Amino acid sequence: MSKAGFPVYRDVCGWNAMLPHRQAKARASGSIRVRYAVVGAGYTGLAAARRLHELDPDASIAVLEATTVGEGASARNSGFMTPSDSKIGLSLGEMDRAEQLNAFSKEGYSYLTGLMQAGGIECDLERSGRVTAAATDQGADKIRTMIDGAKAHGFAHQALDREALAGLIGSRYYQCGIRIDEGYLVQPAALVRGLADTLPAGVALYENSPVLDLQHGPQWLLRTPEAVVTADVVVLATNAAIKQFGFWRDGLVTIYTFAGITEAMDAHDAAQLGIKPWGLLPAHRLGTTVRRIGADRLMVRSLYAYEKPLDPGHVEQQLTSCFHRRYPALAHVPMQYIWGGTTALTMNGSPRWGRIKDRLFGSAGCNGSGIVKGTLLGKRLAEMIVTGDPQEALQAVYGRANRIAPEPFRTIGFHAVSAYQRRKAGLEM
């Protein structure tokens, strides 16, 4: 028996706030009997539920979402997606693994975009390429390695010096960068809302229905505030919150990240944001992500916190500083939305995925690549459940998450490593 605790976000997701109001589905109530219960209506959970229905169309399926779709972690990301894994930084000795990773990513991307097209989901999908940029000498070394990797893997790309970057994004903050042609931007709240609202009739979605208790007997019993759900098979697609059910605590760390979106700018100010659309990732993993949104807004994503959010005032100050350092001429433009969200990290970047115990399956540890990877892992998890395929090829390529030291060593280690990495990141923060 496990008591579940999910992140409670006190802030509003800016992506969701910019969309028209959506009426949430009803809460789960009373006694509900299903073949499959999927916990979590993010990209992984929605893909798993849909694929379960495709493979077992007569089965009853319930998706239990702790909050409202569009306010959870899946909507609180930066909206980057790509049909390749973009592992161009892999050493040339890992060429075969890179090709296999890219094949899985293409499968996830194809499945996702097929759902978008079939459902008529409007989510501002734009082909933008993917820019990685460096503001430090150490970051510039990584960019050169990425350029070598792009050549080796056959990625169409452009090497960017300071002037070329400034022409693209409107800022001279960065020394150099690389743009990979194959990259897309999306409105993540619109996407996850669209995926939820176009679920087939055989899949029942219940929102504001956190699973508070999970018990294993002849069937699985899942208790929400107003319902008891009995299921033959359970899928835990809750990412970091899977630890609250008592599973995989030795392999996952919950990380809060933070983002802000500016107010809409007038034409003069918006003209300083470069050529739309674009999205920029930092050369250092703890650096700041920046992207242009539509014609007149900018998003910045930065800061990392271990297991709990940071003070809102500190977050606003730091995100505003990240924005103004890159665009000093726009220092008069305020942030309109600021929010935090969680993700699950593993030590080696591999997910925790697959069978947990009898008729219980899970997926966690997306490591910040949730849209396409989460979709792929949810789809393949459903195939494992229905067909019995152990998915050995997938697990061999993605690997298995390493164990993490227990507390208090985990907390001490995280703070020591993150402090060191922040110093290395320097201007890329």
PLY file of the C-alpha trace (Angstrom):
ply
format ascii 1.0
element vertex 429
property float x
property float y
property float z
element edge 428
property int vertex1
property int vertex2
end_header
0.00 0.00 0.00
1.33 3.42 -0.91
0.21 6.95 -0.25
0.80 9.18 -3.23
1.86 12.79 -3.17
1.94 14.75 -6.42
3.51 18.16 -7.04
1.10 20.94 -6.15
1.84 23.91 -8.36
0.88 27.22 -6.78
1.54 29.09 -10.02
-0.35 29.02 -13.30
1.33 27.48 -16.35
1.91 30.35 -18.77
1.42 28.17 -21.82
-2.01 27.16 -20.53
-2.93 30.69 -19.48
-2.42 31.95 -23.03
-5.00 29.50 -24.39
-8.80 29.76 -24.34
-10.50 28.26 -21.32
-10.92 24.48 -21.44
-13.59 22.64 -19.48
-11.95 19.86 -17.49
-13.36 16.35 -17.57
-15.31 15.15 -14.54
-13.63 13.75 -11.44
-13.63 10.00 -10.92
-16.45 9.09 -8.53
-18.04 5.97 -7.13
-16.91 2.47 -8.10
-15.20 2.12 -11.46
-14.16 -1.22 -12.98
-11.73 -1.27 -15.91
-9.30 -3.55 -17.64
-6.54 -0.92 -17.72
-5.97 2.04 -15.40
-3.41 4.60 -16.54
-2.23 7.06 -13.90
-1.12 10.35 -15.41
-2.43 12.23 -18.47
0.87 13.51 -19.78
2.49 12.50 -23.06
3.46 9.05 -21.79
0.14 8.23 -20.16
-1.96 9.46 -23.07
0.16 7.53 -25.58
-0.08 4.38 -23.46
-3.86 4.68 -23.12
-4.38 5.28 -26.81
-2.12 2.43 -27.86
-3.82 0.08 -25.37
-7.12 0.94 -27.05
-5.66 0.34 -30.51
-4.34 -3.09 -29.54
-7.25 -4.13 -27.29
-10.23 -2.13 -28.61
-12.87 -3.89 -26.53
-11.10 -3.25 -23.22
-12.25 -0.57 -20.77
-9.57 2.02 -20.02
-9.46 4.81 -17.44
-6.90 7.62 -17.32
-6.61 9.26 -13.91
-5.06 12.73 -13.87
-4.19 14.37 -10.56
-4.76 17.92 -11.82
-6.24 19.44 -14.98
-4.70 18.69 -18.35
-2.61 21.70 -19.33
-1.52 22.50 -15.78
0.60 19.41 -15.18
4.30 18.90 -15.89
3.71 17.93 -19.53
2.51 21.45 -20.34
5.28 23.14 -18.34
8.15 22.41 -20.70
9.84 24.48 -23.40
8.02 22.93 -26.36
10.99 21.47 -28.27
10.47 18.29 -30.29
12.46 16.51 -32.96
12.16 13.31 -35.03
15.73 12.40 -34.12
17.33 11.97 -30.73
19.88 14.66 -31.64
22.68 12.70 -29.98
25.20 14.37 -32.23
27.54 14.85 -29.31
28.02 11.08 -28.99
31.53 9.87 -29.58
32.16 8.42 -33.02
32.53 5.05 -31.32
28.80 5.14 -30.53
27.56 5.63 -34.06
25.48 2.44 -34.03
23.73 3.38 -30.80
23.04 6.87 -32.11
21.35 5.42 -35.19
19.21 3.13 -33.05
18.21 6.00 -30.75
17.23 8.07 -33.76
15.14 5.22 -35.15
13.14 5.05 -31.93
12.75 8.82 -31.85
11.44 8.81 -35.43
8.87 6.20 -34.40
7.68 8.33 -31.48
7.60 11.49 -33.57
5.69 9.78 -36.39
3.13 8.36 -33.96
2.68 11.73 -32.25
2.34 13.78 -35.42
-0.06 11.18 -36.80
-2.30 11.73 -33.77
-2.02 15.49 -34.21
-3.08 15.25 -37.83
-5.89 12.74 -37.24
-7.28 14.77 -34.35
-6.87 18.16 -36.01
-4.84 19.34 -33.02
-3.82 22.99 -33.35
-0.66 23.49 -31.32
1.45 26.00 -33.30
3.78 23.31 -34.63
6.59 25.06 -36.51
9.75 23.79 -38.15
12.42 25.96 -36.60
15.56 23.88 -36.57
17.31 23.38 -33.25
19.94 25.87 -32.14
22.54 25.13 -29.47
24.68 28.11 -28.50
27.66 28.83 -26.27
28.43 31.92 -24.24
31.71 30.61 -22.78
34.97 29.24 -24.15
34.18 25.85 -22.65
30.77 25.92 -24.30
32.42 26.81 -27.61
34.52 23.65 -27.33
31.33 21.64 -27.00
29.84 23.36 -30.04
32.87 22.32 -32.08
32.39 18.74 -30.89
28.72 18.91 -31.86
29.63 20.17 -35.33
31.97 17.20 -35.75
29.19 14.90 -34.57
26.67 16.44 -36.94
29.00 15.82 -39.86
29.63 12.24 -38.79
25.94 11.44 -38.32
24.83 13.18 -41.49
22.69 15.85 -39.81
21.97 18.83 -42.05
23.34 21.75 -40.04
24.89 25.21 -40.04
27.78 26.40 -37.90
26.96 29.85 -36.49
29.39 32.54 -35.39
28.39 35.49 -33.20
27.13 37.56 -36.15
25.09 34.72 -37.62
23.53 34.00 -34.23
22.71 37.67 -33.73
20.97 37.73 -37.09
18.89 34.71 -36.13
17.91 35.51 -32.53
18.54 39.26 -32.27
21.14 38.94 -29.50
24.95 39.13 -29.52
25.20 37.38 -26.16
26.57 34.11 -27.54
29.98 33.35 -29.05
28.94 30.63 -31.45
26.45 27.88 -32.06
25.11 25.16 -34.30
21.70 24.90 -35.94
20.35 21.45 -36.81
17.75 21.68 -39.56
15.55 18.94 -38.14
13.80 20.52 -35.16
10.32 21.75 -34.27
8.66 24.02 -31.75
5.21 23.47 -30.32
2.80 25.03 -27.81
3.04 22.25 -25.20
-0.18 23.00 -23.33
-2.16 23.10 -26.58
-0.60 19.80 -27.63
-1.28 17.86 -24.43
-4.79 19.32 -24.19
-5.45 18.30 -27.78
-4.19 14.76 -27.17
-6.43 14.44 -24.12
-9.51 15.84 -25.81
-9.21 13.55 -28.85
-8.92 10.27 -26.93
-11.11 7.55 -28.45
-14.50 6.82 -26.91
-13.18 3.66 -25.28
-10.84 5.66 -23.05
-12.35 7.55 -20.09
-10.34 10.51 -18.80
-10.89 11.67 -15.23
-9.27 14.94 -14.16
-8.63 16.32 -10.67
-8.52 12.69 -9.56
-5.19 12.03 -7.82
-4.53 8.42 -6.89
-4.06 8.53 -3.15
-3.71 4.83 -2.49
-2.67 1.80 -4.55
-3.30 -1.73 -3.33
-2.50 -5.09 -4.90
-4.94 -7.98 -4.47
-6.81 -10.17 -6.92
-7.06 -6.92 -8.87
-5.45 -3.55 -8.35
-7.41 -1.03 -6.27
-6.76 2.66 -6.84
-8.39 5.15 -4.48
-9.00 8.76 -5.42
-10.74 11.34 -3.22
-14.15 10.30 -4.59
-13.70 6.92 -6.27
-12.39 3.39 -6.01
-11.06 2.10 -9.32
-10.59 -1.64 -9.78
-8.24 -2.59 -12.61
-6.62 -5.72 -13.94
-3.54 -3.82 -15.14
-2.10 -0.49 -13.97
0.28 1.83 -15.81
2.06 4.44 -13.70
2.92 7.29 -16.09
3.60 9.85 -13.38
7.32 10.41 -14.03
8.97 11.61 -10.80
5.81 11.08 -8.72
6.16 7.33 -9.17
8.47 7.48 -6.15
5.49 8.43 -4.00
3.96 5.04 -4.73
7.10 3.43 -3.31
8.72 2.44 -6.60
12.10 3.25 -8.15
13.18 5.60 -5.37
16.75 4.40 -5.81
17.00 5.60 -9.40
15.17 8.92 -9.73
15.69 12.50 -8.60
12.89 15.08 -8.77
14.07 18.37 -10.25
12.09 21.61 -10.44
12.80 23.89 -13.37
11.41 27.39 -13.94
10.30 29.43 -16.92
8.87 32.82 -17.77
7.14 34.39 -20.76
7.23 38.11 -21.44
4.29 40.34 -22.09
3.39 40.77 -25.75
5.76 43.36 -27.22
4.99 46.20 -29.58
6.26 45.97 -33.16
9.44 47.95 -32.44
10.50 45.74 -29.53
9.46 42.50 -31.24
11.66 43.42 -34.21
14.67 42.88 -31.91
13.85 39.19 -31.42
15.44 38.03 -34.65
13.88 35.85 -37.30
10.92 33.76 -36.14
10.57 30.97 -35.29
13.59 29.89 -33.26
14.45 28.04 -30.08
17.88 27.98 -28.42
19.36 25.41 -26.08
22.48 26.12 -24.00
25.77 24.33 -24.58
25.89 23.59 -20.85
23.07 21.47 -19.45
22.42 23.89 -16.58
22.29 26.90 -18.86
19.28 28.94 -19.96
16.88 27.86 -22.72
15.40 30.71 -24.78
12.78 30.70 -27.53
10.70 33.16 -29.46
6.96 32.62 -29.14
4.92 33.74 -32.09
5.47 37.28 -33.27
5.92 39.18 -30.03
6.93 37.16 -26.95
10.06 35.56 -25.53
10.38 32.61 -23.16
13.34 31.93 -20.88
13.82 28.76 -18.89
16.50 28.46 -16.24
17.21 27.54 -12.61
17.09 24.09 -11.07
15.96 23.03 -7.61
16.18 19.67 -5.86
12.87 18.07 -4.79
11.08 21.35 -3.97
10.40 24.72 -5.65
12.36 27.91 -5.06
11.09 31.17 -3.60
8.88 32.85 -6.25
10.56 36.23 -5.79
13.99 34.73 -6.36
12.75 32.91 -9.47
11.28 36.06 -10.97
14.47 38.01 -10.29
16.73 35.37 -11.82
14.61 34.74 -14.91
14.29 38.48 -15.52
18.08 38.79 -15.23
18.58 35.97 -17.76
16.28 37.80 -20.19
17.80 41.26 -19.72
21.41 40.07 -20.01
20.61 38.62 -23.41
18.39 41.52 -24.53
19.47 44.65 -22.61
17.53 46.91 -24.99
14.35 45.14 -23.86
14.93 45.63 -20.13
11.68 47.60 -19.91
9.64 44.56 -21.00
8.25 42.69 -17.97
7.52 39.02 -17.52
3.81 38.22 -17.65
3.90 34.55 -16.65
6.37 32.75 -14.40
5.99 29.13 -13.33
7.80 26.01 -12.21
7.51 22.37 -13.20
9.02 19.04 -12.31
10.96 16.47 -14.23
12.71 13.26 -13.23
16.42 12.81 -13.77
18.52 9.66 -13.60
22.26 9.46 -13.07
23.10 8.15 -16.53
20.22 9.63 -18.53
18.48 6.28 -19.06
14.80 5.94 -18.14
13.26 3.60 -15.59
10.76 1.74 -17.69
8.86 -1.51 -18.01
7.30 -4.07 -15.67
7.43 -3.20 -11.98
5.59 -6.22 -10.61
2.62 -8.43 -11.48
0.32 -6.46 -13.84
1.95 -3.17 -12.84
4.02 -1.18 -15.34
5.68 2.22 -15.27
7.73 4.81 -17.08
9.81 7.52 -15.44
12.99 9.48 -15.94
12.43 11.34 -19.20
15.46 13.53 -18.33
13.94 16.65 -19.87
13.03 15.08 -23.25
9.42 14.30 -22.54
7.36 15.06 -25.64
8.70 12.65 -28.23
10.50 10.24 -25.89
7.52 10.12 -23.52
5.19 9.36 -26.41
7.46 6.59 -27.68
7.88 5.02 -24.23
4.12 5.12 -23.57
3.37 3.52 -26.93
5.94 0.77 -26.46
4.82 0.14 -22.88
1.28 -0.57 -24.12
2.73 -2.97 -26.71
4.66 -4.78 -23.99
1.48 -5.13 -21.90
-0.84 -6.39 -24.64
1.50 -8.47 -26.80
3.94 -9.68 -24.15
6.90 -8.36 -26.17
9.68 -7.71 -23.62
10.99 -4.82 -25.75
14.55 -5.99 -25.36
15.84 -3.89 -28.27
14.43 -0.69 -26.81
15.76 -1.42 -23.33
19.19 -2.28 -24.72
19.45 1.02 -26.60
18.08 3.33 -23.91
19.81 1.45 -21.11
18.74 1.20 -17.50
18.95 3.94 -14.91
21.78 3.62 -12.42
21.12 3.47 -8.72
21.48 6.74 -6.82
23.00 7.01 -3.37
20.49 7.03 -0.48
19.74 10.09 1.64
21.36 12.14 3.05
24.21 11.45 0.61
21.91 12.04 -2.36
21.03 15.58 -1.29
24.62 16.41 -0.37
25.86 15.07 -3.68
23.26 16.90 -5.71
24.06 20.26 -4.16
27.81 19.72 -4.53
27.55 18.67 -8.17
25.05 21.39 -9.08
27.21 24.10 -7.47
30.19 22.88 -9.47
28.18 22.72 -12.69
26.76 26.22 -12.14
30.31 27.56 -11.91
31.16 25.76 -15.14
28.04 27.07 -16.86
29.01 30.65 -16.07
27.47 33.05 -18.61
25.27 30.31 -20.01
23.11 30.52 -16.89
0 1
1 2
2 3
3 4
4 5
5 6
6 7
7 8
8 9
9 10
10 11
11 12
12 13
13 14
14 15
15 16
16 17
17 18
18 19
19 20
20 21
21 22
22 23
23 24
24 25
25 26
26 27
27 28
28 29
29 30
30 31
31 32
32 33
33 34
34 35
35 36
36 37
37 38
38 39
39 40
40 41
41 42
42 43
43 44
44 45
45 46
46 47
47 48
48 49
49 50
50 51
51 52
52 53
53 54
54 55
55 56
56 57
57 58
58 59
59 60
60 61
61 62
62 63
63 64
64 65
65 66
66 67
67 68
68 69
69 70
70 71
71 72
72 73
73 74
74 75
75 76
76 77
77 78
78 79
79 80
80 81
81 82
82 83
83 84
84 85
85 86
86 87
87 88
88 89
89 90
90 91
91 92
92 93
93 94
94 95
95 96
96 97
97 98
98 99
99 100
100 101
101 102
102 103
103 104
104 105
105 106
106 107
107 108
108 109
109 110
110 111
111 112
112 113
113 114
114 115
115 116
116 117
117 118
118 119
119 120
120 121
121 122
122 123
123 124
124 125
125 126
126 127
127 128
128 129
129 130
130 131
131 132
132 133
133 134
134 135
135 136
136 137
137 138
138 139
139 140
140 141
141 142
142 143
143 144
144 145
145 146
146 147
147 148
148 149
149 150
150 151
151 152
152 153
153 154
154 155
155 156
156 157
157 158
158 159
159 160
160 161
161 162
162 163
163 164
164 165
165 166
166 167
167 168
168 169
169 170
170 171
171 172
172 173
173 174
174 175
175 176
176 177
177 178
178 179
179 180
180 181
181 182
182 183
183 184
184 185
185 186
186 187
187 188
188 189
189 190
190 191
191 192
192 193
193 194
194 195
195 196
196 197
197 198
198 199
199 200
200 201
201 202
202 203
203 204
204 205
205 206
206 207
207 208
208 209
209 210
210 211
211 212
212 213
213 214
214 215
215 216
216 217
217 218
218 219
219 220
220 221
221 222
222 223
223 224
224 225
225 226
226 227
227 228
228 229
229 230
230 231
231 232
232 233
233 234
234 235
235 236
236 237
237 238
238 239
239 240
240 241
241 242
242 243
243 244
244 245
245 246
246 247
247 248
248 249
249 250
250 251
251 252
252 253
253 254
254 255
255 256
256 257
257 258
258 259
259 260
260 261
261 262
262 263
263 264
264 265
265 266
266 267
267 268
268 269
269 270
270 271
271 272
272 273
273 274
274 275
275 276
276 277
277 278
278 279
279 280
280 281
281 282
282 283
283 284
284 285
285 286
286 287
287 288
288 289
289 290
290 291
291 292
292 293
293 294
294 295
295 296
296 297
297 298
298 299
299 300
300 301
301 302
302 303
303 304
304 305
305 306
306 307
307 308
308 309
309 310
310 311
311 312
312 313
313 314
314 315
315 316
316 317
317 318
318 319
319 320
320 321
321 322
322 323
323 324
324 325
325 326
326 327
327 328
328 329
329 330
330 331
331 332
332 333
333 334
334 335
335 336
336 337
337 338
338 339
339 340
340 341
341 342
342 343
343 344
344 345
345 346
346 347
347 348
348 349
349 350
350 351
351 352
352 353
353 354
354 355
355 356
356 357
357 358
358 359
359 360
360 361
361 362
362 363
363 364
364 365
365 366
366 367
367 368
368 369
369 370
370 371
371 372
372 373
373 374
374 375
375 376
376 377
377 378
378 379
379 380
380 381
381 382
382 383
383 384
384 385
385 386
386 387
387 388
388 389
389 390
390 391
391 392
392 393
393 394
394 395
395 396
396 397
397 398
398 399
399 400
400 401
401 402
402 403
403 404
404 405
405 406
406 407
407 408
408 409
409 410
410 411
411 412
412 413
413 414
414 415
415 416
416 417
417 418
418 419
419 420
420 421
421 422
422 423
423 424
424 425
425 426
426 427
427 428
